Amino acid sequence: MRIVRVQNIMATARAGALLALVSHVAHADEGGVPFWTSGQFASLAAVPTDAGWSLAVLPYYYNGSAKGSFSKANALVSGELSSRLSQLSVQPGYTAEGKVLGGQPYIGVSFGVARNNTDVSASTSFANLNKQTSQSQGQTGGSDLYPYASLSWNSGVHNWMVYTQGGVPVGAYNSQRLANIGIGHAAIDAGGGYTYFNDKTGLEFSGVLGFTYNWENPDTHYRNGNDLHFDWAVSQFLSKRWQVGVVGYAYNQLSADHYPTDGAAGALRSRALGDFKSRVYAAGPELGYMFEVDGQPASLNLRGYNEWGAQNRTEGYALFATVAIPLGSAKK
């Protein structure tokens, strides 16, 4: 009877180990993929853009890992998860020549393709018995759609902006997969920012604060908690073309995730996760270069972030590049 009981305990723990560890070890957000990608805003974030059509090309790479453990029926389950995401997105957009409430309006939508590689390993221990379980998966596909709108104002060296960004869940997603590109649910984010830019001294600093609301995933009935995030940058223009600086972000989940807790898998998830919130901080270098395309201003921005202080999510590093290209002026 004792042998049978031990085997049942081990089987129950192993069955839920990967399920719980994918959430418990990784992000509080379901599947380890939050809606908001921290670091999207950097230098000159609130400065109004020139009127006309434009295209932003946005390469992005993230590499992170996390470890965690929990107990179930006197069995100890511990594990490690690592995630690597490579994504190339584009954002066509239009800045109107006319003003709205005295500000410069911009609308755009971003989408892209990505490759997500996720590895998770779990170790289940009971008494003198140990069992190792691991799983790796890679997925390539299209991203969700992210419509974006902003309104920006300028007064000398001071610039302000408000924005909103939505998430339309049309990307590559399957609730049964370990690795996904889309997040499987709708979301909306809104916030505002400020940029100080003195073109005489070359000094610039920016900060953007935003709030995310997530809807429930209809496939899993899991709803990510709402979060607050802050992107910042401080830079110095060395000339009219070259810029160097420091960038960073802070991400803090305000409310806990909501998820099903019924059944054996639900009970295991509830025991492992509990009041589940995540946070992380990051900082790193920034390099910018200004140039022209057909006489209109264009820019290249490179930045890297090293994360620390992570709680209930992976911790690693992120690399961003933003190439902003004008496609035509709105002026006739």
C-alpha positions in Angstrom: 0.0 0.0 0.0 2.8 2.4 0.8 4.5 1.8 -2.6 1.2 2.4 -4.4 0.6 5.6 -2.4 4.1 6.9 -3.2 3.7 6.1 -6.9 0.3 7.9 -6.9 1.8 11.0 -5.2 4.7 11.0 -7.7 2.4 10.6 -10.7 0.1 13.4 -9.5 3.0 15.8 -8.9 4.7 14.9 -12.2 1.4 15.4 -14.1 1.0 19.0 -12.8 4.7 19.9 -12.5 5.2 21.3 -16.0 1.8 22.9 -16.0 2.4 24.7 -12.7 6.1 25.5 -13.4 5.3 27.2 -16.7 3.4 29.8 -14.7 5.0 29.6 -11.3 8.6 29.7 -12.6 8.0 32.1 -15.5 5.9 35.3 -15.7 2.8 35.7 -13.6 1.2 36.4 -16.9 -0.3 33.3 -18.5 2.2 31.3 -20.6 5.1 33.7 -19.8 4.0 36.3 -22.4 2.7 39.6 -21.0 0.9 42.0 -23.3 3.2 44.9 -22.6 6.8 44.7 -23.8 8.8 46.9 -21.5 11.4 49.1 -23.2 9.2 50.2 -26.1 9.6 53.9 -25.2 13.0 55.5 -25.0 14.5 58.9 -25.9 12.4 61.6 -27.4 9.3 59.5 -26.7 7.0 62.5 -26.3 8.4 64.7 -29.1 5.8 65.2 -31.9 6.7 63.6 -35.2 6.6 65.3 -38.6 3.4 65.2 -40.5 3.0 62.4 -43.1 3.4 58.7 -43.5 6.2 56.8 -41.7 7.4 53.3 -41.1 9.1 52.0 -38.0 11.1 48.7 -38.2 11.4 47.1 -34.8 13.8 44.2 -34.2 13.6 42.7 -30.7 15.4 39.9 -28.8 14.8 38.7 -25.3 16.6 35.9 -23.3 15.6 35.1 -19.8 15.3 32.3 -17.3 13.8 31.6 -13.8 13.8 29.0 -11.2 11.1 28.0 -8.7 9.8 25.3 -6.4 6.6 24.3 -4.5 5.4 21.4 -2.5 2.5 19.1 -3.2 1.3 16.2 -1.1 4.7 16.0 0.7 6.4 15.9 -2.7 8.8 18.7 -3.6 8.6 20.0 -7.2 11.4 22.3 -8.4 12.3 23.4 -11.9 13.8 25.9 -14.3 12.4 27.7 -17.3 14.2 29.5 -20.1 12.8 31.6 -22.9 14.3 33.1 -26.0 12.2 35.3 -28.3 13.4 36.8 -31.6 10.9 39.2 -33.2 10.8 41.5 -36.2 7.9 44.0 -36.3 6.9 46.9 -38.5 4.6 49.8 -37.7 3.3 51.9 -40.5 1.7 55.1 -39.3 0.4 58.5 -40.1 0.9 61.9 -38.4 -1.8 64.4 -39.3 -0.9 67.9 -40.2 -3.8 69.4 -38.4 -4.0 69.6 -34.6 -6.4 68.0 -32.2 -6.9 69.8 -28.9 -3.7 71.6 -29.8 -1.7 68.4 -30.1 -0.2 66.4 -33.0 -2.2 63.2 -33.6 -0.5 60.0 -34.8 -2.1 56.6 -35.6 -0.4 53.3 -36.5 -0.5 49.6 -36.2 2.3 47.1 -35.5 2.6 43.5 -36.4 5.4 41.0 -37.2 6.8 37.6 -37.1 8.7 35.9 -34.2 10.4 32.8 -33.0 9.9 31.6 -29.5 12.0 28.8 -27.9 10.9 27.7 -24.4 12.5 25.0 -22.3 11.2 23.8 -18.9 12.6 21.1 -16.6 11.0 19.8 -13.4 12.4 17.6 -10.6 9.9 15.8 -8.4 11.2 14.4 -5.1 9.4 12.3 -2.4 11.4 10.6 0.3 14.3 8.9 -1.5 12.6 8.9 -4.9 13.4 11.4 -7.6 12.0 12.0 -11.1 13.2 14.3 -13.8 10.8 15.8 -16.4 11.7 18.2 -19.2 10.2 19.6 -22.3 11.4 21.9 -25.1 9.4 23.6 -27.8 9.9 26.2 -30.5 7.3 28.1 -32.4 7.5 30.5 -35.3 4.5 32.5 -36.4 2.8 35.9 -36.7 2.2 38.2 -33.8 -1.0 39.8 -32.6 -2.0 43.1 -34.0 -1.2 46.3 -32.0 -3.2 49.4 -33.0 -1.6 52.5 -31.5 -2.7 56.2 -31.3 -1.1 59.2 -29.6 -1.4 62.9 -29.2 1.7 65.1 -28.6 2.3 68.7 -27.6 5.4 70.9 -27.8 6.3 74.1 -26.0 10.0 75.0 -26.3 12.1 72.4 -24.6 9.0 70.7 -23.1 7.0 67.9 -24.7 4.0 65.9 -23.5 2.1 63.0 -25.0 -0.8 60.7 -24.2 -1.2 57.3 -25.9 -3.3 54.2 -26.1 -2.4 50.8 -27.5 -4.6 47.8 -28.0 -4.0 44.1 -28.5 -6.0 42.1 -31.1 -5.4 38.3 -30.5 -4.8 37.1 -34.0 -1.2 35.8 -33.6 0.1 32.2 -33.5 -1.4 30.8 -30.3 -2.5 27.4 -29.0 -3.4 26.9 -25.3 -1.9 23.4 -25.4 1.6 24.7 -26.6 4.5 25.5 -24.3 5.8 28.2 -26.7 3.5 30.8 -28.3 3.8 34.1 -30.2 0.3 35.5 -29.5 -1.1 35.8 -26.0 -4.6 34.4 -26.7 -6.6 37.3 -25.3 -7.4 41.0 -25.9 -5.8 43.8 -23.9 -5.5 47.6 -23.8 -2.8 49.9 -22.5 -2.9 53.7 -22.0 -0.7 56.3 -20.5 1.2 59.5 -20.9 4.8 60.8 -21.1 7.1 63.8 -20.9 10.3 64.6 -22.8 12.7 67.5 -22.0 14.9 68.2 -25.0 17.2 71.2 -25.3 18.7 71.3 -28.8 21.2 73.9 -27.7 22.9 71.8 -25.0 21.9 68.4 -26.4 20.5 67.2 -23.1 17.4 65.0 -23.2 15.4 62.9 -20.8 12.1 61.1 -21.2 9.6 59.1 -19.1 6.4 57.3 -20.1 4.0 55.8 -17.5 1.3 53.3 -18.7 -1.4 51.0 -17.3 -2.5 47.7 -18.9 -5.9 46.0 -18.6 -6.2 42.4 -19.7 -9.3 40.5 -20.8 -9.9 36.8 -20.0 -8.4 34.2 -22.3 -11.5 32.5 -23.7 -9.6 29.2 -24.3 -8.3 28.8 -20.7 -10.5 31.2 -18.7 -7.3 32.7 -17.3 -7.1 36.5 -16.9 -3.8 38.2 -16.4 -3.6 40.8 -13.6 -3.4 44.5 -14.5 0.0 46.1 -14.4 1.8 49.5 -14.2 5.0 50.1 -16.2 7.4 53.0 -16.6 10.0 53.4 -19.4 12.7 56.1 -19.1 15.7 57.5 -20.9 18.5 60.1 -20.2 20.7 61.0 -23.2 23.2 63.5 -24.5 23.5 64.5 -28.2 27.2 64.6 -29.0 26.4 66.3 -32.4 23.3 66.8 -34.5 23.5 63.2 -35.5 25.0 61.1 -32.7 23.3 60.5 -29.3 24.4 58.4 -26.3 22.4 57.6 -23.2 21.0 55.3 -20.5 17.6 53.7 -20.7 15.6 51.6 -18.3 12.2 50.3 -17.3 10.1 49.2 -14.3 7.2 46.7 -14.5 4.9 46.1 -11.6 1.8 44.0 -11.6 -0.9 45.7 -9.5 -3.5 42.9 -9.3 -3.2 39.1 -9.1 -4.0 36.8 -12.0 -7.4 35.0 -12.0 -7.4 31.4 -13.1 -9.6 28.3 -12.7 -8.9 26.5 -9.4 -11.4 23.5 -9.7 -10.2 19.9 -10.3 -6.8 18.4 -9.7 -4.9 20.6 -12.1 -6.7 23.7 -10.7 -5.9 22.8 -7.1 -2.3 22.3 -8.0 -2.1 25.6 -9.8 -3.7 27.4 -6.9 -1.3 25.8 -4.4 1.7 26.7 -6.5 0.7 30.2 -7.5 -1.5 31.7 -4.8 -1.7 35.5 -5.0 0.4 35.8 -8.1 2.0 39.1 -9.1 5.2 39.9 -11.0 7.7 42.7 -11.2 11.1 43.5 -12.8 13.5 46.3 -13.3 16.1 46.9 -16.0 18.6 49.4 -17.3 21.2 49.6 -20.0 23.0 51.7 -22.7 21.5 53.6 -25.6 23.0 54.8 -28.9 21.1 56.9 -31.5 21.9 58.2 -35.0 19.9 60.8 -36.9 20.0 60.8 -40.7 17.8 61.9 -43.7 15.7 60.1 -46.3 14.8 62.4 -49.3 15.4 65.4 -47.2 13.2 64.2 -44.3 14.4 63.3 -40.8 14.9 59.6 -40.0 16.6 57.8 -37.0 18.2 54.7 -35.8 18.1 53.8 -32.1 19.9 50.9 -30.4 19.4 49.9 -26.8 20.0 47.0 -24.4 18.5 46.2 -21.0 19.8 44.0 -18.2 17.1 43.0 -15.8 17.2 42.6 -12.0 14.8 42.3 -9.0 12.5 39.9 -10.9 9.6 38.4 -9.0 7.4 35.6 -10.5 8.8 36.1 -13.9 11.9 35.4 -15.9 15.0 37.6 -15.6 17.5 38.2 -18.3 18.3 40.8 -21.0 16.6 42.5 -23.9 17.9 44.1 -27.1 15.9 46.6 -29.1 16.4 48.5 -32.4 14.1 51.1 -33.8 14.5 52.4 -37.3 12.1 55.3 -38.1 11.8 56.0 -41.8 9.6 58.8 -43.4 7.5 57.7 -46.3 6.1 61.0 -47.4 5.1 64.4 -46.1 1.5 65.4 -45.5 2.2 68.9 -46.7 1.4 69.6 -50.3 
